[in-house]
Amino acid sequence: MKLEMICTGEEVLSGQIIDTNAAWVANELMSLGIEMQQRTTVGDRLADLVAVFQERSKHADIILVNGGLGPTSDDMSALAMAKAKGEDLIENQQWRDHLENWFTKSGRVMSKSNLKQAWLPESAVMIDNPVGTACGFRVKLNKAWLFFTPGVPFELKHMFKEQFVPFITEEFGSGDNTQLHKLLTIGYGESTLADMLTELTLPQGVELGYRSSMPHIEIKIFARGDKAIRELPQVTKAVKECLGTAVVAENKPTLAEEIHARLFQSGFSLSVAESCTGGMITSQLIDFAGSSSYLHHGLVTYSNESKVKVLGVNPQILDDHGAVSIQAAEAMAEGVRKILDSDFALATSGIAGPEGGTEQKPVGTVAIALATRNGIYSQMVKLPSRSRQLVRSLSAAVAYDMLRRALLDEAVIVDYPSISRFEK
């Protein structure tokens, strides 16, 4: 099965918004053992849409089309598909009735423009959208089925899981059994990781892939076929042995999710004091339901005054060593831990840039501390030539990794090839 995706919209084509839908679909397909062959992005121009539908339908078996199903004049996917097939748009009475009922139940007046969403190509097979007003549909053109989905991420994900996946399974079969195992790393470049795995011999049907999503590099171990799946655990073990401390999580997309999984209903508690990371550590944990079971509080103590008055940092520490120092980070961590007697506390203080650095403490200098009931661990890392956002996200990742290692009774501070440290 040759599967492609067509993404529509001027805002996507021009880069005004990041196409997270395409990335999500590709990742979901990979987890199902289906590799996307090609992805095309096209703007909201009728002639361009018609041309791309006609051209790609000669090469693919199935094409997932995303976007262009809304009620406004620049939503042209249905019209373009009708023109590509040389047929008319006709009103789908079932979807019109659905729209009228949906607006009535919502206590809202339906705009006339919404009726446009009930007009589909004459040969289209309607696809239900249980969470929105945009009607999905599929059409056969040349050798391909084109499967049209709304651009709203929430609606796309429902339709993909509930209708698209069952359709391709029924139409094309499930194919070979597949299995995917993911290893998350930090502090190592993609080329370094590849070099570390150069000598590893992979059995037939097992492949390695790499995905950079800073501050992480994800390694995908993909097994196709029953024999390869049986060998996947041994291959995963061998990969982990080659990578050592580079691996920080398995089958988790971020270290924040790994920390959440380890702390959730563990009986341990955590507090956080952030300066340069500005709430990033806390926010990433609050993304997960149930974080209240372990997270006491997260404080953004950005100014020196807040470090002193809120966290109880001795002003002399700031005078002698500065806010960006091991001593200040340690005092912040211990101060925030003591407020509610938390089991663990993290603290960050640094110079995220692009200005504010000095010769002694250049931009990218960040002090990170972990306070526990038994002691304090700290380091000051160097993150030069990184953007402000990347300095902050890397700092949060290192902080998470320190906590993760403490939870596992491992060495809290380890070396990362791409992250250097100031000596204490």
C-alpha positions in Angstrom: 0.0 0.0 0.0 1.4 3.4 -1.0 0.0 6.0 1.3 0.4 9.8 0.9 -0.9 12.9 2.5 -2.0 16.2 1.1 -2.1 19.2 3.5 -4.1 22.3 2.4 -4.1 25.9 3.5 -2.2 29.1 2.7 -1.3 29.5 6.4 0.4 26.1 6.3 2.1 26.7 3.0 3.4 30.1 4.0 4.7 28.9 7.4 2.3 31.1 9.4 1.4 28.0 11.4 3.3 24.8 12.0 1.7 21.7 10.4 1.4 19.7 13.6 -1.4 17.6 11.9 1.0 16.1 9.4 3.6 15.3 12.0 1.0 13.6 14.2 -0.4 11.6 11.3 3.0 10.4 10.2 3.9 9.4 13.8 0.6 7.5 14.3 1.1 5.7 11.0 4.6 4.7 11.9 3.3 3.2 15.2 0.9 1.1 13.1 3.8 0.0 10.9 2.7 2.1 7.9 5.2 4.4 6.3 4.0 7.6 4.6 5.5 7.7 1.1 5.1 11.4 0.3 3.5 14.5 1.7 2.4 17.5 -0.4 1.4 20.9 0.9 -0.8 23.1 -1.3 -2.4 26.5 -0.8 -6.1 27.5 -1.1 -6.1 27.9 -4.8 -8.7 26.0 -6.7 -6.6 25.2 -9.8 -3.6 24.0 -7.6 -5.9 21.8 -5.6 -7.4 20.2 -8.6 -4.0 19.6 -10.2 -2.5 18.0 -7.1 -5.5 15.7 -6.6 -5.3 14.5 -10.2 -1.6 14.1 -10.3 -1.0 12.3 -6.9 -4.0 10.0 -7.4 -2.1 8.4 -10.3 0.7 7.3 -8.0 -0.8 6.5 -4.5 -3.2 3.9 -3.3 -4.6 6.1 -0.6 -4.3 9.8 0.1 -5.2 11.5 3.4 -6.3 15.0 2.5 -6.3 17.4 5.5 -8.0 20.8 5.6 -10.3 22.9 3.4 -13.7 21.5 4.7 -14.8 24.6 6.6 -17.7 27.0 5.8 -15.7 29.9 4.3 -14.8 30.8 0.7 -11.2 29.7 1.1 -12.3 26.1 2.1 -12.2 24.5 -1.4 -11.4 20.8 -0.9 -14.9 19.5 -1.8 -15.2 21.8 -4.9 -11.7 21.0 -6.1 -12.4 17.2 -5.7 -15.6 17.5 -7.7 -13.8 19.4 -10.5 -10.9 16.9 -10.5 -13.5 14.1 -11.1 -15.5 16.2 -13.6 -18.7 16.0 -11.5 -21.0 18.3 -9.6 -21.4 19.0 -6.0 -24.6 17.8 -4.5 -26.1 18.4 -1.1 -25.9 15.5 1.3 -29.2 15.6 3.1 -27.9 13.4 5.9 -25.2 15.9 6.8 -27.5 18.9 6.4 -29.9 17.3 8.9 -26.9 16.6 11.2 -25.9 20.2 11.0 -29.3 21.6 11.8 -29.7 19.2 14.7 -26.2 20.0 16.0 -26.9 23.7 16.0 -30.3 23.3 17.6 -28.9 21.1 20.4 -26.1 23.6 21.0 -28.7 26.5 21.3 -27.0 28.3 18.4 -28.3 29.8 15.1 -26.7 28.1 12.1 -25.1 30.5 9.6 -26.0 30.1 6.0 -22.3 29.5 5.3 -22.4 26.3 7.3 -24.7 24.8 4.7 -21.7 24.7 2.4 -20.3 21.9 4.5 -23.1 19.6 3.4 -22.2 19.9 -0.3 -20.0 17.0 -1.5 -18.8 15.6 -4.8 -21.5 13.5 -6.4 -19.6 10.2 -6.1 -18.4 10.9 -2.5 -19.0 8.5 0.4 -19.8 10.6 3.5 -17.6 10.1 6.5 -19.0 11.1 9.9 -17.4 13.8 12.0 -18.7 13.2 15.5 -17.0 16.2 17.1 -17.4 19.0 14.5 -19.4 20.5 11.6 -17.0 19.6 8.8 -18.2 16.6 6.9 -15.5 14.2 5.9 -15.8 12.1 2.7 -13.8 9.8 0.5 -13.7 9.6 -3.3 -12.0 7.2 -5.7 -9.9 9.0 -8.4 -7.6 7.1 -10.8 -5.9 4.4 -8.7 -6.3 6.2 -5.3 -8.9 6.6 -2.6 -8.8 10.2 -1.4 -9.9 10.5 2.2 -10.9 14.0 3.3 -10.5 15.2 6.9 -11.0 18.5 8.7 -8.0 20.7 9.6 -9.0 21.1 13.2 -6.6 18.8 15.1 -9.2 17.5 17.5 -11.5 16.6 14.7 -8.8 15.1 12.6 -7.6 12.8 15.4 -11.1 11.4 16.0 -11.7 10.7 12.3 -8.2 9.2 11.8 -8.6 6.7 14.7 -12.3 5.9 14.3 -12.7 5.9 10.6 -9.4 6.2 8.6 -7.5 3.4 10.2 -10.4 0.9 10.1 -11.0 1.9 6.4 -7.4 1.2 5.3 -7.3 -2.0 7.3 -10.4 -3.2 5.6 -9.5 -2.0 2.2 -5.8 -3.0 2.1 -5.4 -5.5 4.9 -3.3 -5.1 8.0 -0.1 -6.3 6.2 2.8 -7.6 8.2 2.6 -7.5 12.0 4.8 -4.7 13.2 6.0 -3.3 16.5 7.8 -0.1 17.4 10.0 0.6 20.5 11.1 4.1 21.2 14.1 5.3 23.2 14.4 8.9 24.3 17.8 10.5 24.7 19.2 13.9 25.8 22.6 15.5 25.6 23.7 13.6 22.5 23.6 14.7 18.9 22.0 12.6 16.2 25.3 11.8 14.5 26.9 10.8 17.8 24.1 8.4 18.6 24.4 6.9 15.1 28.2 6.5 15.6 27.6 4.7 18.9 25.3 2.2 17.1 27.4 1.7 14.0 28.8 -1.7 15.0 25.4 -3.0 16.0 24.2 -5.8 13.7 20.5 -5.8 13.2 18.5 -8.9 12.4 16.4 -8.9 9.2 13.2 -7.0 9.6 14.5 -4.6 12.3 15.4 -1.0 11.4 16.6 2.0 13.4 15.3 5.5 12.9 16.1 8.9 14.5 13.8 11.8 15.2 15.1 15.1 16.5 12.7 17.0 18.6 14.9 19.2 20.8 15.8 18.9 23.5 15.4 15.2 22.7 16.6 12.8 20.1 14.3 9.8 19.8 15.5 6.5 18.5 12.9 4.3 16.9 13.5 0.5 16.8 11.0 -0.8 14.2 10.3 -4.5 13.7 8.4 -5.8 10.8 7.2 -9.4 10.8 6.7 -12.0 13.6 10.3 -13.1 13.6 11.6 -9.6 13.9 9.1 -8.8 16.6 10.3 -11.8 18.6 13.9 -10.4 18.4 12.9 -6.8 19.3 13.4 -7.1 23.1 17.0 -8.4 22.5 17.7 -5.7 20.0 16.4 -3.0 22.3 18.6 -4.4 25.1 21.6 -4.2 22.8 20.8 -0.7 21.7 20.5 0.5 25.3 23.8 -1.1 26.3 25.5 0.7 23.4 23.9 4.1 24.4 24.3 3.8 28.2 23.3 6.9 30.1 22.1 8.6 26.9 18.8 6.8 27.2 16.4 8.7 29.6 13.0 7.1 28.8 11.4 4.3 26.9 8.2 4.8 24.8 7.7 8.2 26.2 7.8 11.3 24.0 9.3 13.6 26.6 11.2 13.5 29.9 8.3 15.4 31.5 6.0 12.4 30.8 8.6 10.0 32.2 8.9 12.0 35.4 5.1 12.2 35.6 4.8 8.4 35.3 7.4 7.8 38.0 6.0 10.3 40.5 2.2 9.7 39.9 0.8 8.0 42.9 4.3 7.2 44.1 3.9 8.8 47.5 6.7 11.3 46.7 6.2 15.0 46.4 7.9 17.7 44.3 8.3 21.4 44.5 10.0 23.6 41.9 11.6 27.1 41.9 12.4 28.5 38.5 14.2 31.5 37.3 15.4 31.2 33.7 13.0 28.4 32.8 10.1 30.6 33.8 7.7 27.9 34.8 8.5 25.5 32.0 9.3 22.6 34.3 6.1 23.0 36.3 3.9 23.6 33.2 5.1 20.5 31.4 4.1 18.4 34.4 0.7 20.1 34.8 0.0 19.0 31.2 -0.7 15.5 32.6 -3.8 14.7 34.6 -3.0 13.5 38.1 0.1 15.7 38.6 -1.6 17.1 41.7 -0.9 13.8 43.4 2.8 14.8 43.7 3.3 18.4 42.7 3.2 20.7 45.7 3.9 24.0 43.9 6.0 25.7 41.2 7.3 29.2 41.9 8.8 31.5 39.2 11.2 33.5 41.4 12.7 35.6 38.6 14.0 38.6 40.6 16.6 38.5 43.3 14.0 40.1 45.7 11.6 37.1 45.1 14.5 34.7 45.7 15.1 36.3 49.0 11.6 37.0 50.2 9.8 33.9 48.8 12.4 31.3 49.0 14.5 32.6 51.9 17.7 32.7 49.9 20.4 34.5 52.0 21.1 37.9 50.3 24.8 37.4 51.0 24.8 34.4 48.6 23.5 36.6 45.8 26.0 39.4 46.7 29.0 37.0 46.8 28.1 34.6 44.0 25.3 36.2 41.9 21.9 34.8 41.1 23.4 32.5 38.4 25.5 30.3 40.6 25.6 26.9 42.2 25.2 28.5 45.6 22.1 30.4 44.6 20.5 27.4 42.8 21.1 25.2 45.8 19.6 27.8 48.2 16.5 28.1 45.9 16.0 24.3 45.7 16.3 23.9 49.5 14.1 26.9 50.1 11.3 25.8 47.9 11.5 22.2 49.3 11.1 23.4 52.9 8.0 25.4 52.2 5.8 22.3 52.3 8.5 19.8 53.3 8.6 18.2 49.8 10.6 15.0 49.2 12.2 16.6 46.1 12.8 20.1 44.8 14.2 21.4 41.5 15.6 24.9 40.9 17.1 26.7 37.9 18.8 30.0 37.5 20.6 31.1 34.3 21.2 33.4 31.4 18.9 32.4 28.6 20.0 35.3 26.3 20.3 36.6 23.8 21.8 39.3 26.1 22.9 39.5 29.7 26.0 37.3 29.6 29.5 38.2 30.9 33.0 36.8 30.2 32.8 34.7 33.3 29.1 33.7 32.8 28.3 33.9 29.1 24.8 33.5 27.6 23.8 29.8 28.1 25.1 29.5 31.6 22.5 27.8 33.8 22.8 26.6 37.4 20.5 23.6 38.2 20.0 22.1 41.6 18.0 19.1 43.0 17.3 19.1 46.8 16.3 15.9 48.5 15.7 15.0 52.1 19.3 13.6 52.2 21.2 16.3 50.4 21.6 18.6 47.5 23.0 17.9 44.0 23.9 20.7 41.7 25.7 21.6 38.5 26.2 24.6 36.3 26.0 23.8 32.6 27.2 25.7 29.5 24.7 25.9 26.6 26.3 28.4 24.2 25.1 29.2 20.7 21.6 28.1 21.5 18.4 30.1 21.2 16.7 31.5 24.3 14.0 28.8 23.9 16.5 26.0 23.5 18.5 27.1 26.5 15.4 27.0 28.6 14.1 23.6 27.3 17.5 22.0 27.6 17.8 23.3 31.2 14.4 21.8 32.0 15.4 18.5 30.5 18.7 18.3 32.5 16.7 19.1 35.7 14.2 16.4 34.9 17.0 13.9 34.3 18.7 14.7 37.6 15.3 14.0 39.3 14.8 10.8 37.3 18.2 9.5 38.3 17.6 10.3 41.9 14.3 8.4 41.8 16.2 5.4 40.4 19.0 5.6 42.9 21.5 6.3 40.1 24.3 8.9 39.9 22.4 12.1 39.7 24.9 14.0 37.6 26.3 12.5 34.5 28.2 13.7 31.5 26.5 14.7 28.2 28.7 15.1 25.2 26.8 18.1 23.8 26.5 19.8 27.2 29.6 21.0 29.1 29.8 22.0 32.7 31.6 24.5 34.9 33.7 22.9 37.5 32.6 23.6 41.0 
